[in-house]
Amino acid sequence: MTQSAPAPPEARADRNAEAANSEGPAIGRSKQPDAVKEHYFGPRLQAEFCFAPGFRPLNHGSYGAPPKAVVAAQRSWADQAEGRPDAFLRMYFPAQLPKIRSLVADVVKCDREDLVLVPNATTAMNAVLRSQSFATGDRIVYFSTTYAAIKKLVHFVCQTTPAESVCIELTYPTTTAAILRAVEAELLRGGVKVAIIDTISSMPALRLPFEKLIGLCRQHGCLSLIDGAHGVGAIPIDLKAWHPDYFTSNLHKWYFAPRATALLYVARGLQPAMQSPVISHGWNPAPAHTTAGGGTSNGTVSSTQISDGGGADWNAAGAMGCNVDEGPEPDVGAPIGFGPLPGHSAFEATFSGHGTADVSQVMAVRDAVEFRRRCGGDDVIFNYLRRLAVEGGAVTARILGTEVLEGTEDDGGPMINVRLPLPPAAAAAAQLR
């Protein structure tokens, strides 16, 4: 089943648009074919992917599948880094990272300053929960359908802090109203500091009414932590409209970016308390604990501005051209430091780099943006994916003689659940006896 993806949304701001269009030297970038139409989707488009002959990818949601054009671009970026490691990793990549973040910010409709890139959604969820200062009586709410790794994260946090956890059981089919009532009942009991909410849960693969739950959390003074692992590229994302406190989504699952790329959005007032799970050059001390709405116990809400520590001008270094095809390595004079570009916030700094790493997958994100654009854009892709999931689910259920699992009236997205023709657990156990 071949999936597709969204076109770049309208620019969030003039500065963001400017940054997105200013890509620097076109190194590592592969020329992609002309735009395709929806009628080309399916088997004919499969030639643009790296699947083995005869392989039918039915589990796109776990690891994603970057197209050949994106894979080629990533490998080209890796070659550039190997050609001149110092120039590429110290100068070119730090200068390009804000521009790539601008592209991603446009996709999810937020300001670049509120978004950083991380390897995956699990890393982002760790960063958010482990940046909280939990006190006795604080509770973390999550669902029975929450991803297993995140449940373990919640249990870890509760073992190492005074926090307690509350699991809300979800039994499908259900309704949006029933989910809202269950969550509000817990919020009314008090003490809920963070609510973990999926955009689309993985097992079962069903869309939650997360937009309404974000508003409910805000109404009750609870922090909303949106696990959008299945989000960007699967359904439309509009952070400006929803105003979550925290949001994360993988780019490698449904957006056609290489593994491992993801984003973390944090509301502006909550950023000072954020710390990366890996402490490195961009680290800054965190203020006291945060509360819903972005305040902190000591009233600090502005991010610290980071200087370059006396190093060379990053923008100039990036513009000087670290392309192996553009002449000798630039002489930048003063030593180049590690960390963010000058003028970026502490939040941006702490997530700007965690030691030596392969950054080719991050550089190839803009190639994924381009691939999605020529596939027709978000609306074309979202409609195709949903229709394919619904039609495929119906066919599969008919073949198996079972049925499709219904979610809520707000359900939607590129995945579907079909019951296997297996006996219930109790009946199976009885047969074994």
PyMOL commands that set and color helices and strands:
alter all, ss='L'
color gray80, all
select helices_A, chain A and resi 14-21+38-40+42-48+60-63+68-83+85-108+112-114+121-129+148-160+176-189+210-219+239-242+268-273+314-319+346-350+360-363+365-374+378-400+425-432
alter helices_A, ss='H'
color red, helices_A
select strands_A, chain A and resi 115-118+139-143+164-168+192-198+223-227+246-250+262-266
alter strands_A, ss='S'
color yellow, strands_A
deselect
rebuild
show_as cartoon
